[in-house]
């Protein structure tokens, strides 16, 4: 019996395993910091930047982005069609968010998702890039919610192929579900989950941040 689908499955599985490599955690360890025990506790480039420094965070973001791009490029080089390439990229984002190596929740998947977009729909990076800039004004969590939450409608509006629309919809859902899930130990009630989807933090942290911003104003 021939298993003609095995190469495709192998590429998607490889995408997940590559995506699951926790570069931010490894770079933090090189700097003598365990990201799981500092800052937000999130194993991602954002927490690495805040707790260790911008050079480390930027390096992690680039490496995380390459994790999303690598399966897409590899699929093209190996002669796979676009749906397989896209599936490999999505698998990398899932691996980043729920790493088998950590047996736990990992990052949020933003940089890795950007890497996938570079490979399949680079034009959509204009939209996410604008919201990344807006994050400096309204807060990165809220900007990320609008940037990724509205990405699929933007893909439809700009006339992207149906496959690209489907991929960005899945990427958006994976990012937002991971935000809603939060980190270990955070409240699991419905209101807290909704707050995390919008602000990428729990309710207490969001209220503390707004209180600080109001005092600064």
N, C-alpha and C positions, 0 to 999 in steps of 0.2 A: 504494500500500500504506500502510495506516494503522498508526502506531506508538502505540497507545493507552497503552502502558506507559512511554512516554518521560517524562511528568511525574513518575512515581514514581521512575524512575532518576535524574532530575535532582535530586529532593529528597535522595535518598540520597547522591549525589555531592556535593551542596552541604553535607550534613552532614559528610562526610569532610573537605572543604576548610576548613570552619569549624573543625572539631576539630583540624586540623593546625596552626593558628596557635599558635606557641610563646610564649604570653604570659609564662611565667616567664623565658624567655630574653630577651625584649624588655624586661621590667621590670629584669632583672639588668643588661642593657646600659645602661639609663637610669641605673643606680646605678654604672656603670663597672666591672661585673663580667661576665666570660664564664663562665657556669655550667658550660660544658664543660671548664673548666680549673681549677675549684676544688671543694672538698668531695668529694662522691661522683662528680662529673662528670655527674650526672643532670640533665636539663633539665626539672625539675619544681618544684612549689611547696615541697616539703619541703627540697630542696637550697637553694632560694632563701632560705627562712626561716633555715636554719642559717648560710648564708654572708653574707647581706646584712641580714637582719632580719625580724622578725615582720610589720611593716606591709606590706612588699613581698610576703612569702609569703602573707599573708592576701588581698591584692589578687589575686595570681595564682590562688589557690584559688577565689575567687569567680568570676573570669573563666573559669577552666577549667570550673567547674560550669555556668556559663551556656552554654558550648559544647555541653554534653550536653543541656541543657534546650531550647535554641533550636530544633533540628530537630523535636522533639516538639511544641512549641507551634506552630511554623510549619505543620506537617502538619495539625494540627487546624484552624487558621485557614483553610487552603487546601482543606479538605474531604476530606483523605485519611483512610483508616481507620486503626485502631490499629496493625495490623501494619506499615504503611508508616512511621508515626510512630516505632515502635520500631526499625525498620531504620535510619532516619535517625539516631537516638540512638546505636545501636551503631556506626554508621559514624563518628560523631564521636569515640567512644572509640578506635577503631582509628586514626583520623587523629591523635589526640593521641599515641598510643603510637608510631606509625611515621609521622612527618610527612614529607610529600612536599617540603615547603619546606626541611627540614633534610637530606633524603636520608639519614636515619639514625634510630636509636632516639631516642625522646623521653622523656616522662614515664611514669608507671605507670598513669595513667588513673583513679585513685581519685576525684578531685573531679569529673571529667567523667562518670564512672559514676553518682555521686551525683546529678548534674544530670538524668540519664536517669531515675533512680528517682523524682525529684521529679515528673516528668511522667507516669510510667505507674503507679507503685506507691509513693506517698509513705509508706504505712504501714510498709514494710520499712526505712525509714530509722531506725526505733527500734532495730532489730537492729544495723545498721552503726554507729549512734551509740553504742550501749552498748560495742561493741568499740573504738571510737575513744577512749572514756573509759578503757577498760581498758588501752589502749596506754600510758597514763601510768605504769602499774604494771608491766606485763609486757613493755613494748617495743612500739613501733608496728608493727614488721615482723611479729612473732608475732601481735599482735592483728589485723592486716590479713589474715593467712593464715586465721585462724579466722572472722573476720567475713565475708570474701568467699568463702572456701572452702565454708562451710556455708550460704550465702545461699539457694541453690536448694532444699535440703531445708526450710529455714525457710519459704520461699514455699509449698511443698507443704503443710507442716504448718498454715499459717495460712489455707489454702483459697484461695490466689490463683488466678486463671484460668490455664489451661494456657499461654496466650500469655505471660503475665507470668513464669511459671516458666521457659519456654524462653528468654526475654530475659535474665533474671538468671543463668541458667546460662551463656549465651554471654558476658555481661559478666564473670562470675567467671573463666571460662576465659581471656578476653583479658587480664584483670588478672594472673592467675597466670602465664600464659605469658610476659608481659612481665617479670615479676619473675624468672622462671627464666632468661630470656635475659640479664638483667643489662646492664651497660654495656660498651662496647668495651674490649677489653684484659683483661677478667676471665676466669678459667679456664672452659673449656667442658666439662670432664669431668662425668660423671654426678653424682658426689657434690657437686661445687660447685653444680651446677644445683639439686639437691634442697635444699641449704642455702639458696640464694637464694630458692626458692619459699617456704620457711618463715620465714626471717629478713629477706628482702629485702636481702641483702648477701652478699658472698662469704665463704668459710670463714675466711680470715685476719681480716677485719674482725669477723666474729662472735666468733671466739675472743678477739680483742683487747678487744672490748667486754665479754665475760663476765669476762675477767681483771680489767679495770678495775672492774667492778661488785663482784667478789668482794673486791678490795682495799679498796674503799670500805665494804663491809659489815664 
